[in-house]
Amino acid sequence: MTWRELYNAGLNQLNFYTSPFLGPMDEEYLALLERAYKLVAPRAQRRAEIPRIEVENMPRKTVVSNFGQIAKRLNRDVYFMAKFFQKELAVPGTVEGDVFTLHGEKSPKVVEAVYERFIRYYVVCPVCNSIDTELNREGRIFVMRCLACGASTPVKPL
């Protein structure tokens, strides 16, 4: 349902003499409202998209094929993410382009659980739950700054 339909549905219930929005300003107001909705809606949808991790098991190694794309979407350094995965899973790994290889067999569910933990600790803003954050190092402390609400939150170092 568009804003125009919602607004018009509300106009049907309003009395002409009590509404401050009736008159020549209606069309301009509706046009501005639709324009604002078109600008805001795609950004809100983009924020809600957390990419899925693609895990493949091979003999004696586990491959995450879209690791670089995930790091780019989450606005994180690939090597920072790789270090987190290596510490949590207690296995060595290498990053080559967009592919992250863990030198040990791990089930996809375990890797997905570590990915969820990374998102919870280092990506999602604790104030507004947005994933549009950036991670900066200030001295020995990592600070996560939200691009949506502006909150700054210290996070655990690796």
GROMACS elastic network, one bead per residue, 0.5 to 0.9 nm:
[ bonds ]
;  ai    aj funct       b0    kb
    1     4     6  0.82285   500
    1     5     6  0.63477   500
    1     6     6  0.69426   500
    2     5     6  0.53258   500
    2     6     6  0.64049   500
    2     7     6  0.86045   500
    2    34     6  0.78984   500
    3     6     6  0.50208   500
    3     7     6  0.59001   500
    3     8     6  0.83894   500
    3    30     6  0.76005   500
    3    33     6  0.71150   500
    3    34     6  0.63836   500
    3    37     6  0.79910   500
    4     7     6  0.50483   500
    4     8     6  0.59515   500
    4     9     6  0.84118   500
    4    30     6  0.63003   500
    4    31     6  0.85788   500
    4    33     6  0.83038   500
    4    34     6  0.74284   500
    5     8     6  0.51020   500
    5     9     6  0.60096   500
    5    10     6  0.85672   500
    6     9     6  0.51275   500
    6    10     6  0.63297   500
    6    11     6  0.87715   500
    7    10     6  0.50979   500
    7    11     6  0.62754   500
    7    12     6  0.89032   500
    7    30     6  0.80572   500
    8    12     6  0.64163   500
    8    13     6  0.89995   500
    9    12     6  0.54167   500
    9    13     6  0.70868   500
   10    13     6  0.54219   500
   10    14     6  0.65581   500
   11    14     6  0.50699   500
   11    15     6  0.79285   500
   11    16     6  0.85677   500
   11    19     6  0.84114   500
   11    22     6  0.84929   500
   12    15     6  0.80805   500
   14    17     6  0.85643   500
   14    18     6  0.72097   500
   14    19     6  0.65198   500
   15    18     6  0.54828   500
   15    19     6  0.63959   500
   16    19     6  0.57703   500
   16    20     6  0.86798   500
   16    22     6  0.69958   500
   17    20     6  0.80966   500
   17    22     6  0.86539   500
   19    22     6  0.60194   500
   20    23     6  0.84443   500
   21    24     6  0.87193   500
   21    25     6  0.69123   500
   21    26     6  0.61944   500
   21    29     6  0.84675   500
   22    25     6  0.70703   500
   22    26     6  0.60262   500
   23    26     6  0.59201   500
   23    27     6  0.86912   500
   24    27     6  0.67933   500
   24    28     6  0.78141   500
   25    28     6  0.53615   500
   25    29     6  0.59761   500
   25    30     6  0.85839   500
   26    29     6  0.51007   500
   26    30     6  0.60953   500
   26    31     6  0.85572   500
   27    30     6  0.51017   500
   27    31     6  0.60804   500
   27    32     6  0.85901   500
   28    31     6  0.51036   500
   28    32     6  0.61822   500
   28    33     6  0.85219   500
   29    32     6  0.52057   500
   29    33     6  0.60654   500
   29    34     6  0.86385   500
   30    34     6  0.61156   500
   30    35     6  0.85172   500
   31    34     6  0.52258   500
   31    35     6  0.61681   500
   31    36     6  0.86579   500
   32    35     6  0.50319   500
   32    36     6  0.61347   500
   32    37     6  0.85761   500
   33    36     6  0.51738   500
   33    37     6  0.61738   500
   33    38     6  0.86747   500
   34    37     6  0.50637   500
   34    38     6  0.61882   500
   34    39     6  0.87337   500
   35    38     6  0.51975   500
   35    39     6  0.64306   500
   35    40     6  0.88067   500
   36    39     6  0.51754   500
   36    40     6  0.61653   500
   36    41     6  0.84824   500
   37    40     6  0.51702   500
   37    41     6  0.57258   500
   37    42     6  0.87544   500
   38    41     6  0.56509   500
   38    42     6  0.70373   500
   39    42     6  0.65673   500
   39    43     6  0.72694   500
   40    43     6  0.54480   500
   40    44     6  0.62899   500
   40    45     6  0.88130   500
   41    44     6  0.51573   500
   41    45     6  0.62350   500
   41    46     6  0.86384   500
   42    45     6  0.50915   500
   42    46     6  0.61008   500
   42    47     6  0.86567   500
   43    46     6  0.50163   500
   43    47     6  0.62278   500
   43    48     6  0.88017   500
   44    47     6  0.51891   500
   44    48     6  0.65273   500
   45    48     6  0.52785   500
   45    49     6  0.67483   500
   46    49     6  0.54830   500
   46    50     6  0.86951   500
   47    50     6  0.78139   500
   47   130     6  0.64618   500
   47   131     6  0.60662   500
   47   132     6  0.64211   500
   48   130     6  0.75209   500
   48   131     6  0.74048   500
   49   131     6  0.85203   500
   50    70     6  0.84091   500
   50    73     6  0.81704   500
   50    74     6  0.78938   500
   50   119     6  0.89714   500
   50   131     6  0.78665   500
   51    69     6  0.85819   500
   51    70     6  0.62263   500
   51    73     6  0.76958   500
   51    74     6  0.85362   500
   52    66     6  0.86966   500
   52    70     6  0.80171   500
   52   112     6  0.87417   500
   53    64     6  0.70480   500
   53    65     6  0.80865   500
   53    66     6  0.66638   500
   53    67     6  0.73133   500
   53    70     6  0.75493   500
   53   111     6  0.86079   500
   53   112     6  0.69268   500
   53   115     6  0.77834   500
   54    63     6  0.82316   500
   54    64     6  0.55906   500
   54    65     6  0.59494   500
   54    66     6  0.61922   500
   54    67     6  0.81099   500
   54   108     6  0.84258   500
   54   112     6  0.89129   500
   55    62     6  0.69886   500
   55    63     6  0.57956   500
   55    65     6  0.67934   500
   55    66     6  0.85521   500
   55   107     6  0.84845   500
   55   108     6  0.56837   500
   55   109     6  0.89886   500
   55   111     6  0.75572   500
   55   112     6  0.82311   500
   56    61     6  0.87666   500
   56    62     6  0.58508   500
   56    63     6  0.51408   500
   56    64     6  0.64121   500
   56    65     6  0.77140   500
   56   107     6  0.88210   500
   56   108     6  0.73063   500
   57    60     6  0.81141   500
   57    61     6  0.63970   500
   57    63     6  0.63573   500
   57    64     6  0.89496   500
   57   105     6  0.66134   500
   57   106     6  0.73929   500
   57   107     6  0.73822   500
   57   108     6  0.76749   500
   58    61     6  0.52893   500
   58    62     6  0.58437   500
   58    63     6  0.73919   500
   58   105     6  0.73428   500
   59    62     6  0.79940   500
   59   104     6  0.83705   500
   59   105     6  0.71677   500
   60   102     6  0.88127   500
   60   103     6  0.64384   500
   60   105     6  0.51683   500
   60   106     6  0.89135   500
   61   101     6  0.68307   500
   61   102     6  0.55815   500
   61   106     6  0.76721   500
   62   100     6  0.84360   500
   62   101     6  0.58061   500
   62   102     6  0.50350   500
   62   103     6  0.65702   500
   62   104     6  0.62490   500
   62   105     6  0.54121   500
   62   106     6  0.62485   500
   62   107     6  0.81671   500
   62   108     6  0.84945   500
   63    99     6  0.69886   500
   63   100     6  0.58940   500
   63   102     6  0.62705   500
   63   103     6  0.87093   500
   64    67     6  0.57686   500
   64    98     6  0.85255   500
   64    99     6  0.58132   500
   64   100     6  0.51255   500
   64   101     6  0.63048   500
   64   102     6  0.81506   500
   65    68     6  0.81388   500
   65    69     6  0.89834   500
   65    98     6  0.65390   500
   65   100     6  0.65206   500
   65   101     6  0.83398   500
   66    69     6  0.54016   500
   66    70     6  0.62803   500
   66    71     6  0.87917   500
   66    98     6  0.58315   500
   66    99     6  0.61245   500
   66   100     6  0.79765   500
   67    70     6  0.51499   500
   67    71     6  0.62278   500
   67    72     6  0.86792   500
   67    78     6  0.75404   500
   67    81     6  0.88231   500
   67    82     6  0.87574   500
   67    95     6  0.86161   500
   67    97     6  0.87525   500
   67    98     6  0.54145   500
   67    99     6  0.56433   500
   67   100     6  0.59480   500
   68    71     6  0.50838   500
   68    72     6  0.61598   500
   68    73     6  0.86259   500
   68    77     6  0.88632   500
   68    78     6  0.62251   500
   68    95     6  0.86868   500
   68    97     6  0.68331   500
   68    99     6  0.65834   500
   68   100     6  0.79184   500
   69    72     6  0.50994   500
   69    73     6  0.61659   500
   69    74     6  0.85728   500
   69    98     6  0.64996   500
   70    73     6  0.51374   500
   70    74     6  0.60563   500
   70    75     6  0.83917   500
   70    76     6  0.85275   500
   70    78     6  0.86590   500
   70    98     6  0.88399   500
   71    74     6  0.51673   500
   71    75     6  0.59207   500
   71    76     6  0.50572   500
   71    77     6  0.62414   500
   71    78     6  0.55305   500
   71    81     6  0.72982   500
   72    75     6  0.50286   500
   72    76     6  0.62888   500
   72    77     6  0.76319   500
   72    78     6  0.78677   500
   73    76     6  0.78439   500
   74    77     6  0.89499   500
   74   119     6  0.86183   500
   74   123     6  0.69466   500
   74   131     6  0.69841   500
   74   132     6  0.72259   500
   74   133     6  0.77921   500
   74   134     6  0.84235   500
   75   123     6  0.85039   500
   75   132     6  0.76755   500
   75   133     6  0.71693   500
   75   134     6  0.62352   500
   75   135     6  0.81193   500
   76    79     6  0.86456   500
   76    80     6  0.72202   500
   76    81     6  0.71199   500
   76   122     6  0.89093   500
   76   123     6  0.83143   500
   76   133     6  0.89586   500
   76   134     6  0.71423   500
   76   135     6  0.70613   500
   77    80     6  0.52095   500
   77    81     6  0.64255   500
   77    82     6  0.86625   500
   77   135     6  0.89480   500
   78    81     6  0.52411   500
   78    82     6  0.61123   500
   78    83     6  0.86272   500
   78    95     6  0.78964   500
   78    98     6  0.86838   500
   79    83     6  0.60088   500
   79    84     6  0.85766   500
   79    95     6  0.75172   500
   80    83     6  0.51647   500
   80    84     6  0.63914   500
   80    85     6  0.88386   500
   80   158     6  0.84505   500
   81    84     6  0.51362   500
   81    85     6  0.63370   500
   81    86     6  0.86713   500
   81   118     6  0.78632   500
   82    85     6  0.51215   500
   82    86     6  0.60966   500
   82    87     6  0.85968   500
   82    93     6  0.74901   500
   82    94     6  0.78666   500
   82    95     6  0.74283   500
   82   100     6  0.74215   500
   83    86     6  0.50963   500
   83    87     6  0.61510   500
   83    88     6  0.85590   500
   83    93     6  0.85018   500
   83   158     6  0.77525   500
   84    87     6  0.52672   500
   84    88     6  0.60892   500
   84    89     6  0.84921   500
   84   114     6  0.86268   500
   84   118     6  0.74698   500
   84   158     6  0.67312   500
   85    88     6  0.51947   500
   85    89     6  0.59256   500
   85    90     6  0.80519   500
   85    91     6  0.84230   500
   85    93     6  0.86096   500
   85   102     6  0.87222   500
   85   111     6  0.80547   500
   85   114     6  0.67775   500
   85   115     6  0.77531   500
   85   118     6  0.82606   500
   86    89     6  0.53406   500
   86    90     6  0.55029   500
   86    91     6  0.53795   500
   86    92     6  0.57634   500
   86    93     6  0.64333   500
   86   102     6  0.76006   500
   87    90     6  0.50302   500
   87    91     6  0.71642   500
   87    92     6  0.83923   500
   87   158     6  0.82997   500
   88    91     6  0.82755   500
   88   114     6  0.69373   500
   89    92     6  0.86424   500
   89   102     6  0.89557   500
   89   106     6  0.81884   500
   89   110     6  0.84164   500
   89   111     6  0.79603   500
   89   114     6  0.78294   500
   91   102     6  0.65803   500
   91   103     6  0.63166   500
   91   104     6  0.63545   500
   92   101     6  0.86334   500
   92   102     6  0.60380   500
   92   103     6  0.56476   500
   92   104     6  0.77793   500
   93   100     6  0.70641   500
   93   101     6  0.53531   500
   93   103     6  0.54879   500
   93   104     6  0.85069   500
   94    99     6  0.83928   500
   94   100     6  0.58216   500
   94   101     6  0.52851   500
   94   102     6  0.66776   500
   94   103     6  0.80574   500
   95    98     6  0.72765   500
   95    99     6  0.59363   500
   95   101     6  0.64111   500
   95   102     6  0.89698   500
   96    99     6  0.53679   500
   96   100     6  0.63927   500
   96   101     6  0.80460   500
   97   100     6  0.79783   500
  101   104     6  0.88140   500
  102   105     6  0.75741   500
  102   106     6  0.82550   500
  106   109     6  0.83237   500
  106   110     6  0.66006   500
  106   111     6  0.68649   500
  107   110     6  0.53850   500
  107   111     6  0.65687   500
  107   112     6  0.87639   500
  108   111     6  0.51242   500
  108   112     6  0.60539   500
  108   113     6  0.85476   500
  109   112     6  0.50287   500
  109   113     6  0.61025   500
  109   114     6  0.86974   500
  110   113     6  0.50585   500
  110   114     6  0.63663   500
  110   115     6  0.86717   500
  111   114     6  0.51382   500
  111   115     6  0.62165   500
  111   116     6  0.87231   500
  112   116     6  0.61816   500
  112   117     6  0.85976   500
  113   116     6  0.50869   500
  113   117     6  0.62475   500
  113   118     6  0.86803   500
  114   118     6  0.61815   500
  114   119     6  0.86734   500
  115   118     6  0.50526   500
  115   119     6  0.62796   500
  115   120     6  0.86647   500
  116   119     6  0.51209   500
  116   120     6  0.61923   500
  116   121     6  0.87037   500
  117   120     6  0.50478   500
  117   121     6  0.61158   500
  117   122     6  0.83293   500
  118   121     6  0.52724   500
  118   122     6  0.56288   500
  118   123     6  0.70701   500
  119   122     6  0.55122   500
  119   124     6  0.60403   500
  119   131     6  0.83096   500
  120   123     6  0.61375   500
  120   124     6  0.56102   500
  120   125     6  0.84806   500
  120   126     6  0.87128   500
  121   124     6  0.70502   500
  121   125     6  0.89438   500
  121   155     6  0.71669   500
  121   156     6  0.79384   500
  122   125     6  0.83577   500
  122   133     6  0.87868   500
  122   134     6  0.89920   500
  122   135     6  0.76175   500
  122   144     6  0.72548   500
  122   155     6  0.69591   500
  122   156     6  0.84379   500
  123   130     6  0.82747   500
  123   131     6  0.56716   500
  123   132     6  0.76581   500
  123   133     6  0.62593   500
  123   134     6  0.77452   500
  123   135     6  0.81201   500
  123   144     6  0.77669   500
  124   127     6  0.87788   500
  124   128     6  0.83334   500
  124   129     6  0.54373   500
  124   130     6  0.55961   500
  124   132     6  0.76156   500
  124   133     6  0.71497   500
  124   146     6  0.85171   500
  125   128     6  0.57688   500
  125   130     6  0.53584   500
  125   131     6  0.63983   500
  125   132     6  0.78840   500
  125   133     6  0.68111   500
  125   144     6  0.77282   500
  125   145     6  0.78744   500
  125   146     6  0.60892   500
  125   148     6  0.89658   500
  125   149     6  0.87864   500
  125   151     6  0.78309   500
  125   152     6  0.87404   500
  125   153     6  0.80388   500
  126   129     6  0.56311   500
  126   130     6  0.81637   500
  126   151     6  0.87221   500
  126   153     6  0.79425   500
  127   130     6  0.82539   500
  127   146     6  0.87061   500
  127   149     6  0.79435   500
  127   151     6  0.70672   500
  127   153     6  0.89819   500
  128   146     6  0.85099   500
  128   148     6  0.79361   500
  128   149     6  0.68700   500
  128   151     6  0.86802   500
  130   133     6  0.73068   500
  130   146     6  0.74496   500
  130   147     6  0.84356   500
  130   148     6  0.68578   500
  130   149     6  0.84743   500
  131   146     6  0.79649   500
  131   147     6  0.87835   500
  131   148     6  0.87123   500
  132   145     6  0.88400   500
  132   146     6  0.61929   500
  132   147     6  0.56243   500
  132   148     6  0.64882   500
  133   144     6  0.64609   500
  133   145     6  0.55186   500
  133   147     6  0.53668   500
  133   148     6  0.76698   500
  133   150     6  0.89987   500
  134   143     6  0.83167   500
  134   144     6  0.56668   500
  134   145     6  0.54084   500
  134   146     6  0.65095   500
  134   147     6  0.73092   500
  135   142     6  0.66424   500
  135   143     6  0.57861   500
  135   145     6  0.64244   500
  135   146     6  0.89003   500
  135   155     6  0.89770   500
  136   141     6  0.84522   500
  136   142     6  0.56731   500
  136   143     6  0.53123   500
  136   144     6  0.63575   500
  136   145     6  0.76936   500
  137   140     6  0.67813   500
  137   141     6  0.57519   500
  137   143     6  0.61013   500
  137   144     6  0.87231   500
  138   141     6  0.53262   500
  138   142     6  0.61233   500
  138   143     6  0.69190   500
  139   142     6  0.79868   500
  140   157     6  0.79270   500
  141   154     6  0.68994   500
  141   155     6  0.74566   500
  141   156     6  0.77385   500
  141   157     6  0.66392   500
  142   153     6  0.85646   500
  142   154     6  0.58345   500
  142   155     6  0.56160   500
  142   156     6  0.69244   500
  142   157     6  0.61231   500
  143   152     6  0.64084   500
  143   153     6  0.55199   500
  143   155     6  0.59261   500
  143   156     6  0.88876   500
  144   151     6  0.81139   500
  144   152     6  0.56455   500
  144   153     6  0.51658   500
  144   154     6  0.60720   500
  144   155     6  0.67143   500
  145   149     6  0.87602   500
  145   150     6  0.63237   500
  145   151     6  0.56978   500
  145   153     6  0.64069   500
  145   154     6  0.86862   500
  146   149     6  0.57784   500
  146   151     6  0.53228   500
  146   152     6  0.64881   500
  146   153     6  0.84218   500
  147   150     6  0.55039   500
  147   151     6  0.79641   500
  148   151     6  0.83248   500
